[in-house]
Amino acid sequence: MTEASIPTPGGRRSKVALTEPDARTQKRKAAEARFRMYGIAGIATGIFFLVVLLASILSSGTGAFQQTFINVPVFLDPAKLDKKGNRDPAEIAKVSTFGYSPLVQEALLKQVQEKGIETSLEKRGDMKAMISASAAAQVRDVVLENPDLIGETVDFRILASSRVDGYLKNRVKREDVARDKNIDAEHLDLVDALLPHGIVKKSFNMDFITGADASESRAEAAGIGVSMIGSFFMMIVVLVLALPIGVAASIYLEEFAPKNRMTDLIEVNISNLAAVPSIVFGILGLSVFIQFMHLPQSAPLVGGLVLTLMTLPTIIISTRASLKAVPPSIRDAALGVGASKMQSVFHHVLPLAAPGILTGTIIGLAQALGETAPLLLIGMVGFIASNAPDGIASGLLDPNSAMPAQIYEWAKRADPAFYERAWGGIIILLVFLITMNTIAVILRRRFERRW
């Protein structure tokens, strides 16, 4: 049978083919097709902007992982570094970096002359614009560590200035040099002449990943390593405090707390705290932990306490949702075989809710890792840490910065080299965030149980 009769508005019945869709069916299918196209267009738009964002971040930040170095043999002149000739470390330490700078400049000028490079830069002081301000400190540290090197010629791999580095990375253009007081066209010509000889060379910059921040006059020496350590200690504080407190509060509210106005008020406040702007938690941490409790300012311990307060609502909400997702039959079965309420929760319900709890915890930690506003108010920005902490107590209590705060600090500085490092710091921060979210997905898949 391939035909059917349907009533018409005039009271008559007309025959239609069952295999042919009517107008209403065709309209419904067209609406479904349009909705599907809208969804695909929305997903494609989101992916497009995500690709543009990632491409922008990578193109702007990959330069931070490369740095221009200058290879020069420096003669450690005893007449300037050890005038008495007794190799006394105390006497040698009195020579500041101002005494080492001429030695480094003289070494570079000698290299130019030995290679027969024609240039109008014929004085030792003309080399200053090509060399990083940190080069003298680098040579001085080597001499202080081994005073016996005085009087010898030692090969050094020193940092080039940020302008030279920017020129090789196409960040500094020749047309911009005319307005730049730090370098001129003759220096750029000399850089081009030194490149074939391997004296000036661009290579991987490990110090950016492991080093510390630097002053505004030494942008080429700035690194994010110490800030990574500061973020690590803050995340340890958040994990140690937020996870047990959040899970314990969730278990009590979901499984043991009586349903009354007090618990309803607590639940409403927890939900509201999850939506409070992060800078409010920064103000709370400043007033309570620093001004009232007199904890050390700019310390990762204070930053971790502030981020713990901010992360607790997220962990509590996700943990309660995981506990609710466990079927009531699990609880009833445990109670039916004689288990107590405590045993049914901790032996049956909690293990089944563990994947969701771990996922919520890691997502909360990832959110805390990228927060900047609370750290600004407690002073974890603008601090230049000279080296890594030498212990757990030092890591928690000594002033330090954090990755998002360090990125913010670099982004507002004038030298374009700091702006490049801000993008590089964003790449490292994204790697941490993607790793944490990947771990959350793996843990959920690994421990997930079906019922």
Secondary structure, DSSP 8 states (H G I E B T S, - for coil): --EEEEE-TTS-EEEEETTS--HHHHHHHHHHHHHHHHHHHHHHHHHHHHHHHHHHHHHHHGGGGEEEEEEEEEE--HHHH-TT-S--HHHHHTS-HHHHHHHHHHHHHHHHHHTT---S--SGGGGGGGB-TTHHHHHHHHHHH-GGGTTSEEEEEEEB-HHHHHHHTTSS-HHHHTT-SS--HHHHHHHHHHGGGTSEEEEE-HHHHH-----TT-GGG--SHHHHHHHHHHHHHHHHHHHHHHHHHHHIIIIIS--SHHHHHHHHHHHHHHTS-HHHHHHHHIIIIIIIS---TT-HHHHHHHHHHHHHHHHHHHHHHHHHHS-HHHHHHHHHTT--HHHHIIIIIHHHHHHHHHHHHHHHHHHHHT--HHHHHTT-SS----S--SSHHHHHHS----HHHHHHHHHTSSSHHHHHHHHHHHHHHHHHHHHHHHHHHHHHHHH----
